[in-house]
Amino acid sequence: MKKFLFKISLYIIGLITVFLFLGSYGDGNTDDNYLQFVRQGDNIIMGDSRGAQAIIPDTLEKNFPGHVFDNFSLNITYSPYGEIYLKGLKRKIKPNTKNGIFILTVDPWNVSNAKNSKSFPEEHSALNNMWFYNLNPNYEYLIKNYHKSWFLIYRDRAAQGKSNTFLHDNGWLEVTVDVSPEKVAEREMEKVTFYRDVMATSQEISPVRLKYFEETIQFLNQHGKVYLVRIPGGVKVNEIEQKYAPHFNQLMKEIAQRNHASYFDFCPLVKSYTFTDGNHLYKESGKILTKQIADSIKKVQKL
């Protein structure tokens, strides 16, 4: 019996060692969210996948020396504004943060929820089951939220080459795809169909999300200054959003004014940007937009 237990213990120790080794290679290729849970930040970008892909911390840091930015935007399922996203923010932000710059990207969808529903999709997200946001490697995340073979973490590590969707250490999700007009048109057709026939018919602006959105602003006001930013979808998606929520801009202006924040709407510039799919900005346009956001913040700071 003792020999059996000894052999079992050796096997378990060996297995744990292997998993510790494999997990140590977690990086921006592991998945689109892992690196969001390895460090805290004091200048934070929030939002959904539009913000994750369009706002580039490196560009902001060039414009605001001394500030290190962390893009804490995930996607429309994981990080719409609400109680769970706010809970995650409170674990993400460094507790002693002062004079931070906080950019909250907004669109009608990340303050919406399914009609007549009392449940929220992010209840099943990593934001709701994670406790530690500043461990690297973060084995808690991998155990709870990585559902593939851990051998893939090692095989697909960034040292072997960046994936087409690569999450940088600062939280920016770099998407590298063919942006030829033909390919973009194909992807745009899918997005337009999805937002027109699914989202716009099944969703509605949620008073609960708006409540927690304002609470998020109020929480961040204790640590610095908040800026609300509307990132455009493509022309067709913008048209869908206008029909879905025609008073959205006015609503954001009122929320910003009520909570001592600033609001910037970049939808009027939609035709000057390149999109990967009619919804997300291509990374080169992301650099342009991020610089425009920085310039807008600087103007407000001078007032």
N, C-alpha and C positions, 0 to 999 in steps of 0.2 A: 504493500500500500504506500509506504514511504517513497519507494522508487517511482511509483506511478505519479504521485503528487509532485515529486521532484521534476519528472519529465514534463508534466503538464505546466508547471510553473515556468520551466525553461521555454516551453513553446509560447506561453502567454507573453513572457518578457520579450522573446524574439519578435513576436507579432507586434507588440506595442512599439518596439524599436523601429521596425519597418515603417509603421504608420507615422511615427514621429519624423522619420527621415523624409518620407514622401511629402508630408504636410509642410515641411520646412521650405519646399519649393513653390508654395502658393504665391502667385503673382498676378499680374494684369491679364494673363491668358487663362487663369483658372476659371473665372466666369465674369459676368459684367458687374458684380456687386462685391466680391470678396474684399478688395482693398478699401472699401468704405468702412471696414470694421477693424482696421489695424492701427489707426492713429486718431487722436482728437485734433480739433482745430479751433482757431480763434477768429478767422475771417471766413465765413461760410456761405456757400452758394446752395440754394435749395430749389427743388422743383421736380419735374418729371424728365423723361428722356430728351425732350427738347433742350432743357437746360444742361443735362448731362453731356450732350454732344456739342452744344453751341458755345458754352461759356468756358474759356480756357484760363485757368489760374495763372499760368506763366505770363500771359499778356497783361492780366491785371497787376501782377507783381512788378512788371516793368513800369507801370503807371503809378503805383503806390509803393514806393520804396519803404522797406521796413515791415510790410504786411505780407504774410504768407497765407495764401488762399487755399481752401479745401472745397472741392465741388462735391457736395453731399446730395446731389440729385440722382435718383435711381430710375424709376419708370412709372407709368401711369397706374400700374397695378400695385407696386410696392410703396410709392411715395406721393400719393395725392395728399393734400393737406387734411389733417385730422388729428385725433387724439394719439394715434400710434406714431405718426411722423413727429409730432411734438415730443413724445416720450423719447424717441430716438435722438432727436436734437439735443435734449437735455443730457444725454449720455455722450454725445459727440463733441459738444462744445467744452473747451477748457474752462473749468469753474471760475478761474480768476480773470477771465477775459474782460478787458476794458477797451473802449475806443475801437471796437471791431467794425468792420464793414460787412454788411450782410445783404446779399442779393437774393431776393425771392422771386423766381420766375413764375409767371402766372399765365393761365389760359383757362377757358371755360371748363375744360375737362378735369383739371386737377382740383376743382372745387365742386365737382358734380358726383353724384352717386346714382345707382340704379333706382328707378322710380318705385316708390312704395316699399323700399327695402330698409330694414333696420340693421342689416349686416354690412360689413365693409370688406372689400377684397384684401386689403392689407393686413387683415387679421391673420392671414396665413403666410405672411412674409417674414423675412429675416428680421425686419425692424421690430417685429412683435415677439420674437423668441430669443433675441440676443440680449445678453447682459453686458459683455465686455466689448468696447469699441476701440481699445488702444493696446491690443496684443498683436505682436508680429513674430512668428506666425500665430494666427488665431485659430486654434484647434476647435474652439467652441463653434465657430462658424462652419468649419469643414464638417464637423460631426452632425450638426443640426441641419445644414442647408446645402451641402454639396452631395448630390445624389448619384454621382458617377463613381467609377473605380478610381481610387486614389493613385493608382499607377499612372493615370492620365495626367495628373498634376505634374508629375516628373517628366513624362514624355512630352507634354505640350508646353513646358516652361518657356518663358520669354527668351531665354538664352538661345533657344533653337529658332527664334524668329517670332515677331509679333503677329498675333492673329488679326483677322479683319476687323474685329471689335476688341480693341485693346484698352484696358482700364489703366490709366497712369496712376502713379503713387498719389498724385494730388486729386484724384477723383474724376479727372476728365476722361470721358469715354471717346476714344479716337476711332472713328469708323472709316475704313478705307474700302471704297467700292467704286465700280465703274460709274462715272457720272456723265456718260455720253447721253445725248438727248433721248435716244431710243430706250435705253435702260431706265433712265429716270421716269420716262413716260409710263413704262410698264409698272414700276413701283407706285407711281402716283395714282394710277387707276385703282390699284388695290387699296391704297389709303383713303381715297375719296369714297370708294364704295363702303369701306368700313365705317368711316365717320358719318356718312350720309345715311346709310341703311341700318347701322347697328347703334353707334353711340348716340346720334341725334334723336333716335326714336326710343331708346331704352333708358336714357339718362335724363337727369334734371339737376339744376343748380341746387346744392344741398345746404340748407340752413345750418346743419351740424358742422359741415366742413367749413363754412364761412365763420362760424363761431370759433373753431379751433385755429383757423387761419389768423384771425385777429389776436387770439391768445398767443400764437407764435410770434407775431410782430411785437406784442407787448412784452413777452419774455425777452426777446432779443434787444428791445429798447434799453433794457437794464445793462446790456453789455456793449452797446455801440449804436450805430445808425443803420436803419433799414431802408432798402431801396427795392421797390417792386418793379419788375421788368416783364413786359409782355413780349415774348418771342413769337414772331409770326410763323404760321405754317405756310405752305405755298398758297398761291392766289385762290385756287379752288377750295382748299381746306379753310382758308380765311372766310370765304363766302358762306360755307356751311356754318362756321362758328357765328357769323353775324346773324344768320337766320335763327340759330339755336339760342343765342344769348345776345340780343341786340343792345342791351343796356349794360353789357359787361364792362366796358371802359368807364362808364360813369360810376358803376359800382366800385371798381378798383380805386378811382379817384376819391370817392367818399371814404372808403376804408383807409386809404393812405392819409388823407387829411385828418380823419378822426384819431389816428394813431401816430401822428407826427412822423410819418414816413414820406417818401417821394415815390412818384409813379412815372415810369417811362414806357411809352408804347411805340414799338418799332414796326408795327404792322404797315404803316404808310410807306415804309422802305422795302416792302416785300419783293418788288421786282428787281431790286439791286443785289439780291442774294441768290446763291446757287443752293439748291436742295438735293438731297440724295433720293428722296422719295415723295416729294410734295408735302412733307411734314417736318422733317429734320434738316437743319442747315448742314451743308457740307463743311468740312473742317476749315477750308480756306475762308469761307464766308463767316465761320465762327470767329476767326481771328478779327475780321472786320467788325462784326457785331460787338465783340468783347471790347475792342478799342472804343467803339461808340458809346458803350455803357460807361466805360471809364471816364470818357470826356463829359458825359452827362452828369456823373457823380461829382466830378471836379467843379463843374459850373454851380451845382447846388451848394457845394462846400464853401464856395467863394461868396455866396449871398449873405 
